Amino acid sequence: MNIKTKEIPKDTEITDTPVKTVETNHRMQVISLLIIASVAIPIIAFPEAAKVNINVVFKWMTNTFDFAFLSIGLAALIFLLSLAFSRHGSIKLSADKDAAPEFSKGAWGAMVFLAGIASGLVLWGGTEWGYHYAWTPFGLEAKSLEMYTVAQGYGIFHWGPTAWALYCVPTIAISYIYYVRKKHIYKVSESCRGALGNLVDGPLGTIINYTFIFGVLGAAATSLGLGTPMISGALAEVLGVSSGIYMDMTVILVCTAIFSVSSGLGLSQGIKRLSTFSTLLTLAIVAYILVVGPTKFIIGLGMDSLGYALENYIKMSTWTDSVNKSGFPQAWTVFYWAWWVAYAPFMGMFVTRISRGRTIREVITGMLTYGSLGCALFYMVLGGYGINLQMTDVLQVSELVNSEGVATAIIEIFKTLPASGLILLCVAASGIVLLATTFDSAAYVMACTTTKELDEGQEPERSNRLFWCFAIAILPLTLMFLGGLKSMQTASVLVGLPVMAILVLMMITTIKYINEDNA
């Protein structure tokens, strides 16, 4: 290996250990952008045809492999719980067995949670029930009183332990190799070596790595597509102007400026502080709704919905509706699992980078509990408030969701609150920072991936981090302006099919390595 060393000043004591410097893989940067361009250009050039073809392929994927996506979700959860509560759960993810965790539990939890949910949780937490209320699972009666509990419970399930288990599998696989086996190469393919052997050094490994990169950039487009209309709508209401493409682009540019500064500052000074601020602001909005809204109703319905999700967890996790063929599990649960799977390697890379010093058990239980309970809180409070508005005939949320879309519906929900102008301003600020946090995390991970070797505690070059900040922003901006963002979102979820196979390889590799090292 060719190791570059820093120039040592004359008055510095010379030691036998060279100081490694990080080195950016510029070839990987260029190829990554070419791959994304090869997908984006046809979408831009033929948007209608692209939309039709991508939707056909996506429908085929969710209907053909529904059982596989449901199975990988359950398998991931069982695998992680078995590992966490085995004797191997105490393995510390650090070369130094006495090292304390790099970040406090609060800072670590905030970064994990916000990197995983972006601004989508605010949007869907208040509105998803509106879809399920009208289009029901299990053949239940649509628009019945029972469906308020079932609909909210299904949303809690979709953002619950299975979603976070899919995020956690690559986290454990990559972390174990990086910290315990001390293989300081930040590539998804390396976490499959135990299952594939030296095949990861050839074309197969290259395909795995670039599949991951496409998924990350597609995930960024998806986050933008979900979050930007809500933020634009909130700002438009506050400023008294019309929302549209230019407002959307302004939001993205502001996000880009924020996460570029944050990414340039690094983990401790940038991403950590941004995550902490995002957490406090977003929780303040949720707390405000709980206090000024129908508190008792929100808590009661929340408990009922949480109980429904827990009671029917296995049923919802395995239901394909192969007899009645309603299409509900394919359109919702399978779609969500494909979405989580497509995001999973990105989350694994990012959480690995912030988990030095924690045990395997701490990482698994932390991700499953921080993530699931945090998402449940949003669904219980925002969803409960929206349901109360509909039950009291203040606002027909379900009709708005199904006719105007979730972005319009969530803005109308916030407009019913006391001091709605101030709340909408906070929602816009929170949404921008949430998006910036997710972009920040994505740019950081991409910079790590395109670094040839990265030792513990080291960070990618600042120029590499900033390169990905602008690369991640430019593609969605272009697609949004030319109307191809929706197709890009769906195309990114298609990555879930090959990534699902990668997660299986990661679980096999993790089991093999842990058994070899702890026989």
BELFENQUI-V286275 format. One record per residue. SS is DSSP state (alpha for helix, beta for strand, coil for the rest). PSI is psi in radians with two decimals (* if undefined). NEAR is the number of other ideal C-beta (glycine too) atoms within 8 Angstrom. Layout:
# BELFENQUI-V286275
((SS PSI NEAR) (SS PSI NEAR))
This chain:
# BELFENQUI-V286275
((coil 2.34 3) (coil 1.87 3) (coil 2.16 6) (coil 2.49 7) (beta 2.59 9) (coil 2.61 6) (coil 2.28 4) (coil 2.16 7) (coil 2.67 5) (coil -0.54 4) (coil 0.20 3) (coil 2.41 6) (coil 2.30 3) (coil 2.28 4) (coil 3.03 4) (coil -0.22 2) (coil 2.00 4) (coil 2.63 5) (coil 2.02 6) (beta 2.51 10) (coil 2.62 7) (coil 2.58 13) (coil 2.12 8) (beta 2.42 13) (coil 1.54 9) (alpha -0.55 7) (alpha -0.72 6) (alpha -0.61 10) (alpha -0.88 13) (alpha -0.81 8) (alpha -0.67 9) (alpha -0.82 14) (alpha -0.63 9) (alpha -0.67 8) (alpha -0.79 11) (alpha -0.72 12) (alpha -0.65 8) (alpha -0.46 8) (alpha -0.72 11) (alpha -0.66 13) (alpha -0.82 8) (alpha -0.61 9) (alpha -0.72 14) (alpha -0.72 10) (alpha -0.65 6) (coil 1.18 7) (alpha -0.75 12) (alpha -0.79 6) (alpha -0.70 7) (alpha -0.75 12) (alpha -0.81 11) (alpha -0.85 8) (alpha -0.74 8) (alpha -0.72 12) (alpha -0.64 9) (alpha -0.81 8) (alpha -0.72 9) (alpha -0.76 11) (alpha -0.71 9) (alpha -0.73 8) (alpha -0.83 12) (alpha -0.53 14) (alpha -0.58 8) (alpha -0.67 6) (coil 0.41 11) (alpha -0.76 12) (alpha -0.60 7) (alpha -0.76 8) (alpha -0.73 15) (alpha -0.68 16) (alpha -0.71 8) (alpha -0.55 14) (alpha -0.85 14) (alpha -0.73 11) (alpha -0.73 10) (alpha -0.75 15) (alpha -0.78 11) (alpha -0.77 8) (alpha -0.82 11) (alpha -0.75 14) (alpha -0.69 9) (alpha -0.73 8) (alpha -0.75 14) (alpha -0.68 11) (coil 0.25 7) (coil 3.11 7) (alpha -0.33 5) (alpha -0.18 9) (alpha -0.38 12) (alpha -0.01 8) (coil 2.22 11) (beta 2.36 9) (coil 1.29 15) (coil 2.58 10) (coil -0.52 7) (coil 1.92 5) (coil -0.34 5) (coil 0.04 3) (coil 2.40 10) (coil 2.73 4) (coil 2.51 12) (coil -0.57 7) (coil 2.64 9) (coil 2.86 6) (alpha -0.72 7) (alpha -0.83 7) (alpha -0.74 11) (alpha -0.83 14) (alpha -0.70 10) (alpha -0.77 13) (alpha -0.72 15) (alpha -0.87 14) (alpha -0.85 12) (alpha -0.55 14) (alpha -0.53 13) (alpha -0.36 11) (alpha -0.31 13) (coil -2.48 13) (coil 0.03 16) (alpha -0.54 10) (alpha -0.70 11) (alpha -0.75 17) (alpha -0.92 14) (alpha -0.51 11) (alpha -0.61 15) (coil -0.20 12) (coil -0.35 16) (alpha -0.66 14) (alpha -0.52 15) (alpha -0.57 16) (alpha -0.85 13) (alpha -0.52 15) (alpha -0.62 12) (alpha -0.55 10) (coil 1.82 6) (coil 2.66 14) (coil 2.86 13) (coil 0.37 6) (coil 0.36 6) (coil 2.77 10) (coil 2.17 7) (coil 2.52 9) (coil 0.48 7) (coil 2.87 7) (coil -0.62 4) (alpha -0.56 8) (alpha -0.31 14) (alpha -0.78 12) (alpha -0.80 11) (alpha -0.78 13) (alpha -0.77 15) (alpha -0.64 17) (alpha -0.65 15) (alpha -0.65 15) (alpha -0.73 15) (alpha -0.71 15) (alpha -0.78 13) (alpha -0.48 11) (coil 0.43 15) (coil -2.65 13) (alpha -0.63 9) (alpha -0.76 14) (alpha -0.81 15) (alpha -0.44 13) (alpha -0.69 14) (alpha -0.59 15) (alpha -0.60 17) (alpha -0.51 16) (alpha -0.92 16) (alpha -0.49 17) (alpha -0.86 15) (alpha -0.75 15) (alpha -0.83 14) (alpha -0.72 16) (alpha -0.74 15) (alpha -0.77 15) (alpha -0.73 14) (alpha -0.82 14) (alpha -0.70 14) (alpha -0.81 11) (coil -0.18 9) (coil 0.64 7) (coil 1.69 7) (coil 0.92 9) (coil 2.08 8) (coil 1.23 10) (coil 2.43 9) (alpha -0.63 16) (alpha -0.56 12) (alpha -0.52 11) (alpha 0.00 15) (alpha 0.02 15) (alpha -0.64 12) (alpha -0.54 9) (alpha -0.59 10) (alpha -0.19 11) (alpha -2.51 6) (alpha 0.01 7) (alpha -0.44 8) (alpha -0.23 13) (alpha -0.10 5) (coil -2.69 8) (alpha -0.61 5) (alpha -0.76 10) (alpha -0.68 14) (alpha -0.75 9) (alpha -0.74 8) (alpha -0.81 13) (alpha -0.71 13) (alpha -0.46 11) (alpha -0.75 13) (alpha -0.78 14) (alpha -0.74 13) (alpha -0.69 13) (alpha -0.69 15) (alpha -0.83 13) (alpha -0.60 15) (alpha -0.64 15) (alpha -0.66 13) (alpha -0.74 14) (alpha -0.69 15) (alpha -0.79 13) (alpha -0.73 14) (alpha -0.78 13) (alpha -0.58 14) (alpha -0.77 12) (alpha -0.62 15) (alpha -0.79 13) (alpha -0.65 12) (alpha -0.80 17) (alpha -0.78 15) (alpha -0.74 13) (alpha -0.71 12) (alpha -0.79 15) (alpha -0.68 14) (alpha -0.71 12) (alpha -0.77 11) (alpha -0.74 10) (alpha -0.19 6) (coil 0.58 5) (coil 3.03 6) (coil 2.42 5) (coil 2.64 10) (coil -2.88 7) (alpha -0.64 7) (alpha -0.59 6) (alpha -0.73 13) (alpha -0.78 13) (alpha -0.63 11) (alpha -0.75 8) (alpha -0.79 14) (alpha -0.71 14) (alpha -0.68 10) (alpha -0.77 9) (alpha -0.79 13) (alpha -0.76 12) (alpha -0.74 8) (alpha -0.88 13) (alpha -0.34 15) (alpha -0.76 11) (alpha -0.79 9) (alpha -0.79 13) (alpha -0.65 17) (alpha -0.54 11) (alpha -0.42 7) (coil -3.00 10) (alpha -1.04 10) (alpha -0.75 6) (alpha -0.46 7) (alpha -1.31 14) (alpha -0.72 14) (alpha -0.84 13) (alpha -0.70 9) (alpha -0.73 15) (alpha -0.74 14) (alpha -0.79 11) (alpha -0.78 9) (alpha -0.77 14) (alpha -0.85 11) (alpha -0.76 8) (alpha -0.77 12) (alpha -0.74 11) (alpha -0.55 8) (alpha -0.70 9) (alpha -0.78 13) (alpha -0.78 12) (alpha -0.70 8) (alpha -0.79 10) (alpha -0.71 13) (alpha -0.67 11) (alpha -0.83 7) (alpha -0.29 7) (coil -2.99 13) (coil 1.42 8) (alpha -0.88 8) (alpha -0.75 6) (alpha -0.79 10) (alpha -0.80 16) (alpha -0.75 11) (alpha -0.86 8) (alpha -0.64 15) (alpha -0.76 14) (alpha -0.74 8) (alpha -0.77 10) (alpha -0.72 15) (alpha -0.73 12) (alpha -0.70 9) (alpha -0.75 11) (alpha -0.75 14) (alpha -0.77 7) (alpha -0.60 6) (coil 0.33 10) (alpha -0.83 10) (alpha -0.72 6) (alpha -0.80 8) (alpha -0.52 12) (alpha -0.33 11) (alpha -0.02 8) (coil 2.09 11) (coil -0.21 9) (coil 0.84 10) (coil -0.29 4) (coil -0.99 4) (coil -0.44 5) (coil 0.87 6) (coil -0.43 8) (coil -0.05 7) (alpha -0.92 10) (alpha -0.57 14) (alpha -0.73 13) (alpha -0.46 8) (alpha -1.24 13) (alpha -0.82 13) (alpha -0.69 14) (alpha -0.83 11) (alpha -0.78 10) (alpha -0.68 16) (alpha -0.65 15) (alpha -0.86 11) (alpha -0.74 13) (alpha -0.74 14) (alpha -0.62 15) (alpha -0.41 12) (alpha -0.86 14) (alpha -0.63 13) (alpha -0.82 14) (alpha -0.69 13) (alpha -0.76 18) (alpha -0.81 15) (alpha -0.83 14) (alpha -0.56 16) (alpha -0.79 12) (alpha -0.43 10) (coil 0.15 12) (coil 0.21 15) (coil 2.29 12) (coil -0.17 10) (coil 2.74 11) (beta 2.85 10) (alpha -0.73 15) (alpha -0.73 10) (alpha -0.73 9) (alpha -0.81 16) (alpha -0.94 15) (alpha -0.60 9) (alpha -0.83 13) (alpha -0.75 14) (alpha -0.69 13) (alpha -0.87 8) (alpha -0.84 11) (alpha -0.92 16) (alpha -0.82 13) (alpha -0.65 8) (alpha -0.79 10) (alpha -0.71 15) (alpha -0.69 13) (alpha -0.79 9) (alpha -0.80 14) (alpha -0.72 16) (alpha -0.77 16) (alpha -0.97 15) (alpha -0.78 14) (alpha -0.73 17) (alpha -0.69 16) (alpha -0.77 14) (alpha -0.72 16) (alpha -0.71 13) (alpha -0.67 14) (alpha -0.70 12) (alpha -0.74 12) (alpha -0.49 7) (coil 0.14 6) (coil 0.46 5) (coil -0.69 7) (coil 2.21 10) (coil 1.43 7) (alpha -0.80 15) (alpha -0.73 13) (alpha -0.69 7) (alpha -0.78 13) (alpha -0.80 13) (alpha -0.36 8) (alpha -0.69 6) (alpha -0.31 6) (coil 2.89 8) (alpha -0.58 12) (alpha -0.78 10) (alpha -0.74 10) (alpha -0.76 16) (alpha -0.59 13) (alpha -0.74 13) (alpha -0.61 11) (alpha -0.82 15) (alpha -0.51 12) (alpha -0.31 9) (coil -0.13 9) (coil 2.65 11) (coil 2.53 4) (coil 0.79 6) (alpha -0.61 10) (alpha -0.78 8) (alpha -0.70 7) (alpha -0.74 12) (alpha -0.64 15) (alpha -0.73 11) (alpha -0.66 11) (alpha -0.75 14) (alpha -0.80 12) (alpha -0.77 9) (alpha -0.75 14) (alpha -0.73 14) (alpha -0.78 13) (alpha -0.63 13) (alpha -0.79 16) (alpha -0.77 17) (alpha -0.65 13) (alpha -0.77 16) (alpha -0.76 14) (alpha -0.72 16) (alpha -0.85 16) (alpha -0.74 13) (alpha -0.77 16) (alpha -0.69 14) (alpha -0.78 16) (alpha -0.75 13) (alpha -0.65 14) (alpha -0.68 16) (alpha -0.74 12) (alpha -0.62 14) (coil 0.44 14) (beta 2.31 15) (coil -0.71 7) (coil 2.39 10) (coil 1.84 11) (coil 2.89 7) (coil 2.32 9) (coil -0.27 4) (coil 2.74 7) (coil 2.68 7) (coil 2.82 13) (coil 2.51 9) (alpha -0.68 7) (alpha -0.61 7) (alpha -0.75 14) (alpha -0.78 16) (alpha -0.59 11) (alpha -0.81 10) (alpha -0.49 15) (alpha -0.84 16) (alpha -0.59 10) (alpha -0.72 13) (alpha -0.56 14) (alpha -0.66 13) (alpha -0.76 8) (alpha -0.94 14) (alpha -0.62 15) (alpha -0.79 11) (alpha -0.81 10) (alpha -0.68 15) (alpha -0.76 15) (alpha -0.60 8) (alpha 0.05 8) (coil 0.33 7) (coil 0.18 12) (alpha -0.71 12) (alpha -0.74 8) (alpha -0.65 12) (alpha -0.66 18) (alpha -0.86 12) (alpha -0.69 12) (alpha -0.64 12) (alpha -0.59 15) (alpha -0.47 14) (alpha -0.41 13) (coil -0.35 13) (alpha -0.53 14) (alpha -0.97 10) (alpha -0.58 8) (alpha -0.54 15) (alpha -0.74 13) (alpha -0.64 8) (alpha -0.68 15) (alpha -0.67 15) (alpha -0.78 10) (alpha -0.64 12) (alpha -0.74 15) (alpha -0.73 13) (alpha -0.78 10) (alpha -0.78 15) (alpha -0.82 14) (alpha -0.77 8) (alpha -0.84 10) (alpha -0.76 12) (alpha -0.72 12) (alpha -0.68 8) (alpha -0.72 7) (alpha -0.30 8) (coil 0.62 8) (coil * 4))
